[in-house]
């Protein structure tokens, strides 16, 4: 970090107090702000006492004046987190935390995802966000740094989402939103609590878009349900279920010249091969929690689900000729299940008061995978002859223990250890001349310790330091292809291991200006970094690089300046580099897919009890597109404006909103495809976009 950067950062508190930030509606500042409990730590702690960088987002406030389609609407103002809407619903959002997960060309890697305690990340480390129902979320927690190592494989950071648990009379709500490029969203929701104490929320939505780019239309359907009830005085049972179905065209990336000529075009091969993806997922889970005594409690979470995918790629016919080539159509089905059993003991009367949590997590996934040619004769973009057929299984078994020690009234020590064991197995059923049996198996194990020390300087101020050991295996998707069009899994790909350090400060303001602000400095080193080797026509191979380093600074402020004004700001400086020459990367090159600096600012103003307005600005520095750092998506700064209305009329509640994103119609690249073999690195962001919506709710 240069002296110039340090001077810039040192002046950020002044900048924060004088500029406008990310608009998130909030109630007027009260005399006392409510306490915030962090659930992402296994024992559950107050935000002030949590020895980690964590951001807690009130989902109801964050989705205000938003279309409620993508989590990028809600998470763009979290420091350390980079999330990009690719404007391509055939691929998932791009999400990374402190540089972990940036290599992903589709799906999510390096970051653990949970919804109501149920993993949205498979045991191999691949996650997905497309099935999450934003309209029924209550809160989101983003955990960064060494503490996340306690979640095991692929935990460069943790994003935990929690569905609301309604109390009070039943209510129903319906909404309709429209926007640029043929966007439409219809939603319905019912929630409440019965006389017997059963809380429930049922929601469904459909989103349609023509797409900003050619060949990027999509149709997504979601349904979500949560039931929660007390069992006696000491136990609670919660059941969650959801289903999702998406059909989307894939516009693919563009070369630099194509993007300059026409950012709305699709690649020529995308339309020629009719590249597209269909996804379906259904899952159900349950959590049983019981307090055994004033000291002991237990909980058990179990879940199961099914996910299927059919994807048509643009692989040329000639490329598919070798006998070991698996074709240009992926047809895959996954059945997955798991459980997490834990015990917590709170020994407040011990010589050193301590809270201990111990448990065992088991997760498994079985994948039935076929590959087909993407042509029949001269017809392209259709399912042709079988070229791949295999069963893949991955299982993980992780025992873990965590203890939080109260060393003194203002000092606490956190310790934790997780032992992660992940096993991959592949059974090849497609054996032909020139394509031998590629069955195989491999196992990876790692002990993951974590320690933290925190000190409360005052009831409103906390400093902490922590360190931990992280572990990330390749996913089955990353193992799926070997370099050189050779069949079978790339079982030579090794997991990466990282050591993370962090020092942080957090303060709650209780004077005329109320709110929270925090700062954190972090450093991590990773060996055997998993990086994309080559991305060619929608197919990516991976390799292990040498050592890499990630270090930087995060600042965040959420301030109630007055009963009418709320200011939010988040700044990230991230220096993520190769420390050794590897492939096309020279030592010192920046890891591709990441912005070195990211700043989000915004201001929200409550005009009247019914009306709110907001303005926001976001800046991201340039993003290198390959290991060689020979090309980059330019830096950009964009602004947005929004207005919202909420009126309560007896049992009725009416809401309406309108917003404009990219207010000044800037032309910029929203995301990149790292190391694309055809130099189609660039995915265009939309120009000026508008959207508006209305909803009506009735409480019985």
Secondary structure, 3 states (H helix, E strand, C coil): CCHHHHHHHHCHHHHHCCCCECCCCCCCCCCCCCCCEECCCCCCEECCCCCCEEEEEEHHHHCCCCCCCCCHHHHCCCCCEEEECCCCCCCCCEEEECCECCCCCCCECCCEEEECCEECECCCCCECCCCCCHHHEEEEEEEECHHHHHHCCCCCEEEEEEECCCCCCCEEEEEEEEEHHHEEEEEEEEEEECCCCCEEEEEEEEEEECCCCCCCCEEEEEEEEEEEEEECCCEEEEEEEEEEEEEEECCCCECHHHHHHCCCCCCHHHHHCCCEEEEEEEEEEEEEEEECCCCEEEEEEEEEEEEEEEEECCCCCHHHCCCCCCCCEEEEEEEEEEEEEEEEEEECCCCCCEEEEEEEEEEEEEEEEEEECCEECCEECCCCCEEEEEEEEEEEEEEEEEEEEEEECCEEEEEEEEEEEEEEEEEECCCECCECCCCEEEEEEEEEEEEEEEEEEECCEEEEEEEEEEEECCCHHHHCCECCCECCCCCCCCCEEEEEEEEEEEEEEECCCEEEEEEEEEEEEEECCEEEEEEECCEEEEEECCCEEEEEEEEEEEEECCCCEEEEEEEEEEEEEECCCECCECCCCECCCCECEEEEEEEEEECCCCEEEEEEEEEECCEECCCCCCCEECCEEEEEEEEEEEEEECCEEEEEEEEEECCCCCCCEEEECCCECCCCCEEECCCCEEEEEEEEEEEC
